[in-house]
Each structure stands twice: as structure tokens, then as C-alpha cells.
């Protein structure tokens, strides 16, 4: 473990949840953790329990995974950028059938957040430092009812998005250190 700032920590001040009750945020964080644990276990051919109320998210992931994933390289992998000084946890990096090498971040919110593309641009940088090629960068919004997840691809703006991330990282270091 490192004391470098995490990608999500750098983006956190720029995500406005001020209108969301604290109990709702806590429940969403718990849901996200449980769903991520179950999806990561499944991707690694392990077993992890999933609370019944979140089973739809898991079934959404499981169906998608079985149909589209050809090879798993990383699941919940921590990577470090020693040049810019940040750390991130990659939900999934591997090969998808007919799409190639993919960087995916699993999401449980139904709403699309603009921070996700900035987050994924930072993860893309971490894979670049790790000398991994990427053909597809996307968030995978898992469906709470077990239906096919929505894959949102981020293409064409990654350099701009990473520049935004670097600005936030610089501000983080300026104000937090």
C-alpha cells in the first residue's frame, strides 16, 4: 500500500452529493463494495456471497462476462504512476471478444457521471505506465434487475480528460500536502 493519493480521492471533491441524504450515500457505498467484491470474485473464478438485494447487479455482470470476456488480465489491480504520483485500482483489464484489450470500470449507479471519463483516463495512464495496450475504455453500468449492463465507451477525448485529471491532481498536492 502506498500513501500516494488515489484517483477516486482526487475526484471526490468534485462530485456533488450535497443533495443526497447521508444514509443513501452510505447504502450506495455498501452496495458498490458488495457488488464489486462479487464481480471481482466471479472474474477470478472464485466465490463470494452477494446480498440478495444486490443479486440483480451481479447477474447483470455475470451474463455480460460470460458472453463477452475472452481473457482476464487484471481484476481489482492496484497500479502506481511514479512520475505523476498517484495510485488507482483497475476493476478490469483484459480481452473482450471482437473488441480487443479493454479497460472497464464497473458501476452500480444508474446515472452517468462526467467524472467517470476522467477517472478512466487516469486508469488508462496507469496501464500505459504498466506497458499495457488498450483498445477500448468504458464504464460498465450494471443493471439492478439483472438485465444487460450498459457499456459507455470513452473515445477521442482521453488526452483532454487526462489533462483535467492532472489539474485536479496538482490542486490536490497544492492544497492537501
C-alpha positions as CSV (number, residue, x, y, z in Angstrom):
1,X,0.0,0.0,0.0
2,X,1.2,3.5,-0.8
3,X,0.5,6.9,0.6
4,X,0.0,8.4,-2.8
5,X,-3.4,9.8,-3.5
6,X,-6.0,7.5,-5.1
7,X,-7.7,8.5,-8.3
8,X,-11.1,8.4,-6.6
9,X,-9.7,10.6,-3.7
10,X,-8.6,13.2,-6.3
11,X,-12.0,13.3,-8.0
12,X,-14.1,13.1,-4.7
13,X,-14.2,16.9,-4.0
14,X,-15.6,17.4,-7.5
15,X,-18.5,15.1,-7.1
16,X,-21.5,16.9,-5.6
17,X,-23.6,14.7,-3.4
18,X,-24.8,17.5,-1.2
19,X,-28.5,16.9,-2.1
20,X,-28.3,13.2,-1.3
21,X,-29.1,12.1,2.2
22,X,-26.1,10.6,4.2
23,X,-27.9,7.3,4.7
24,X,-28.5,7.0,0.9
25,X,-24.8,7.6,0.3
26,X,-23.8,5.0,2.9
27,X,-26.1,2.5,1.3
28,X,-24.8,3.2,-2.2
29,X,-21.2,2.8,-1.0
30,X,-22.1,-0.5,0.7
31,X,-23.8,-1.7,-2.4
32,X,-20.9,-0.8,-4.6
33,X,-18.4,-2.6,-2.4
34,X,-20.5,-5.8,-2.2
35,X,-21.2,-5.8,-6.0
36,X,-17.6,-5.1,-6.8
37,X,-16.4,-7.9,-4.5
38,X,-18.8,-10.4,-6.1
39,X,-17.9,-9.4,-9.6
40,X,-14.2,-9.5,-8.9
41,X,-14.5,-12.9,-7.4
42,X,-16.5,-14.2,-10.4
43,X,-14.0,-12.8,-12.9
44,X,-11.2,-14.6,-11.0
45,X,-13.2,-17.9,-10.8
46,X,-13.7,-17.5,-7.1
47,X,-16.8,-17.5,-4.9
48,X,-18.1,-14.5,-3.0
49,X,-21.6,-14.1,-1.4
50,X,-23.8,-11.3,-2.7
51,X,-26.7,-9.9,-0.6
52,X,-30.0,-10.8,-2.2
53,X,-31.0,-7.2,-2.7
54,X,-28.0,-6.7,-5.0
55,X,-28.2,-10.0,-6.9
56,X,-29.6,-8.3,-10.0
57,X,-26.4,-6.3,-10.4
58,X,-24.3,-9.5,-10.1
59,X,-26.5,-11.4,-12.6
60,X,-26.2,-8.4,-15.0
61,X,-22.4,-8.7,-14.7
62,X,-22.3,-12.5,-14.8
63,X,-24.3,-12.7,-18.0
64,X,-22.2,-9.9,-19.7
65,X,-19.0,-11.5,-18.5
66,X,-19.9,-15.0,-19.8
67,X,-20.8,-13.6,-23.2
68,X,-18.1,-11.0,-23.8
69,X,-14.9,-11.7,-21.9
70,X,-12.2,-13.7,-23.6
71,X,-9.3,-13.2,-21.2
72,X,-8.8,-11.6,-17.8
73,X,-5.5,-10.0,-17.1
74,X,-6.2,-7.7,-14.1
75,X,-9.1,-7.6,-11.7
76,X,-9.1,-5.0,-8.9
77,X,-5.4,-4.4,-9.6
78,X,-3.6,-1.6,-7.8
79,X,-1.2,0.3,-10.1
80,X,1.1,3.3,-9.4
81,X,2.2,6.1,-11.5
82,X,5.6,7.1,-10.0
83,X,6.0,10.1,-12.4
84,X,2.8,12.0,-11.6
85,X,2.4,10.4,-8.2
86,X,-1.0,8.7,-7.9
87,X,-2.4,5.3,-7.5
88,X,-5.5,3.6,-8.8
89,X,-7.4,0.3,-8.7
90,X,-8.3,-1.2,-12.1
91,X,-11.7,-3.0,-11.9
92,X,-11.0,-4.9,-15.1
93,X,-8.3,-5.1,-17.8
94,X,-8.5,-8.0,-20.3
95,X,-9.6,-9.0,-23.7
96,X,-13.2,-8.8,-24.9
97,X,-14.5,-10.8,-27.8
98,X,-14.4,-8.8,-31.0
99,X,-13.4,-5.6,-29.2
100,X,-9.8,-6.3,-28.1
101,X,-8.0,-5.2,-24.9
102,X,-10.4,-3.4,-22.6
103,X,-10.2,-1.2,-19.6
104,X,-13.5,-1.3,-17.8
105,X,-14.8,0.2,-14.6
106,X,-17.9,-1.5,-13.1
107,X,-20.6,0.9,-11.9
108,X,-23.8,0.4,-10.0
109,X,-25.3,3.9,-10.3
110,X,-28.0,4.3,-13.0
111,X,-26.9,7.9,-13.6
112,X,-23.9,8.5,-15.8
113,X,-21.3,10.8,-14.0
114,X,-19.0,13.0,-16.0
115,X,-16.1,12.2,-13.6
116,X,-16.1,8.6,-14.9
117,X,-14.3,9.5,-18.1
118,X,-11.7,11.5,-16.1
119,X,-11.3,8.5,-13.8
120,X,-10.8,6.1,-16.7
121,X,-8.3,8.4,-18.4
122,X,-6.2,8.2,-15.2
123,X,-6.6,4.4,-15.2
124,X,-5.6,4.4,-18.8
125,X,-2.4,6.3,-17.9
126,X,-1.7,3.6,-15.2
127,X,-2.0,0.9,-17.8
128,X,0.3,2.9,-20.1
129,X,2.9,3.0,-17.3
130,X,2.4,-0.7,-16.9
131,X,3.1,-1.1,-20.6
132,X,-0.3,-2.5,-21.4
133,X,-2.2,-1.6,-24.6
134,X,-5.8,-0.6,-24.5
135,X,-8.3,-0.8,-27.4
136,X,-11.5,0.0,-25.5
137,X,-12.1,2.2,-22.4
138,X,-15.6,2.1,-20.9
139,X,-17.7,2.1,-17.8
140,X,-20.0,-0.9,-17.4
141,X,-23.2,0.2,-15.7
142,X,-24.7,-2.9,-14.2
143,X,-28.4,-3.3,-14.2
144,X,-30.1,-3.6,-10.8
145,X,-32.7,-6.0,-12.3
146,X,-30.2,-8.4,-13.9
147,X,-30.6,-7.1,-17.4
148,X,-27.8,-6.5,-19.9
149,X,-25.5,-3.8,-18.5
150,X,-24.9,-0.6,-20.4
151,X,-21.4,-0.1,-21.7
152,X,-20.4,3.5,-22.2
153,X,-17.3,3.9,-24.3
154,X,-15.0,6.9,-23.8
155,X,-13.1,7.6,-27.1
156,X,-11.5,10.6,-28.6
157,X,-11.1,12.8,-25.5
158,X,-8.7,10.8,-23.4
159,X,-5.8,13.3,-23.6
160,X,-8.1,16.2,-22.7
161,X,-9.7,14.2,-19.8
162,X,-6.2,13.2,-18.5
163,X,-5.2,16.9,-18.6
164,X,-8.2,17.7,-16.4
165,X,-7.2,14.9,-14.1
166,X,-3.6,16.3,-13.9
167,X,-5.0,19.7,-13.0
168,X,-7.1,18.1,-10.2
169,X,-4.0,16.1,-9.1
170,X,-1.9,19.3,-9.0
171,X,-4.6,21.1,-6.9
172,X,-4.7,18.1,-4.6
173,X,-1.0,18.2,-4.0
174,X,-1.1,22.0,-3.5
175,X,-3.9,22.0,-1.0
176,X,-3.6,18.7,0.8
177,X,0.1,18.3,1.3
